[in-house]
Amino acid sequence: MHKILVSRCLLGHRVRYDGGASGPFDQLANWLQEGRVVALCPEVAGGLPTPRAAAEIPGGQGLQVLEGK
């Protein structure tokens, strides 16, 4: 059986930057029950707290950051 790496917020865990969750979603819940899911929040695993300030780039899509501006 293949394992599937899924962000914990999509499984209903309250680990989003605002302390919320994006799920749960039925198919992901089924896979979790089958033992196929490896749940991980990369931000929390990297040491970021929950809740935390939003990491957004106001007024753009990040192109200026990629260009070093």
N, C-alpha and C positions, 0 to 999 in steps of 0.2 A: 504494500500500500504506500502510495506517495504521500509525503507530508506537505502541508501548505503553510507557509509563513504568513500570518495575518496580524495586522496591527490591532492591538488590544481595544482601541476605541471602537473599531468596527464590530467587536464582539459585545459591546455594551458597557465596557469598563470606562469609568469616568477619569480618563487620563488625557483628554484634550487640553490644550493650553488654557481654556476657560473653565476647566474642571468638568466639562460635559463629556458626552459620548455621541458617536455617530450611528450606533446600532442599537440593538442587535438586528441582524438580518437572518432570515429563516435558513437560507442555504448554508451560511457560515455556522449557524447553530447546529445544523445537521452534521456538518463535517466535524465540528467540535465533539459532538456526541459519539461519532464514529472513531474518534481518536486520530483524525487526520490533521488537525490544526496544531501548529506551534504558535502560541500567542506571544507577541512582543510589542512593546511600545518603544521605538527607537529613541525617542526624545527622553523618556524616563530612564532607559538603559544607559543613555549618555550622560545622565546626572542632572537633567533639567527638572525643576519642581513642577508640581501641579497644584493649583493653577499657576500660570506664569504669564508674563507680558506677551502679547502677540508678536510674532516675528514676521512682520509684513514690511514691504517696501512701498510706502505711500506714493500713489500717482504713477505707478509703472509696473512693468512685468519683470524687472530685474536686469534688463539689457545693459543699463548703465553700470551695474555692479559687475557684470561679466566683462564689460569693456574697461574696468578699472577706474571708473569715475566716481 
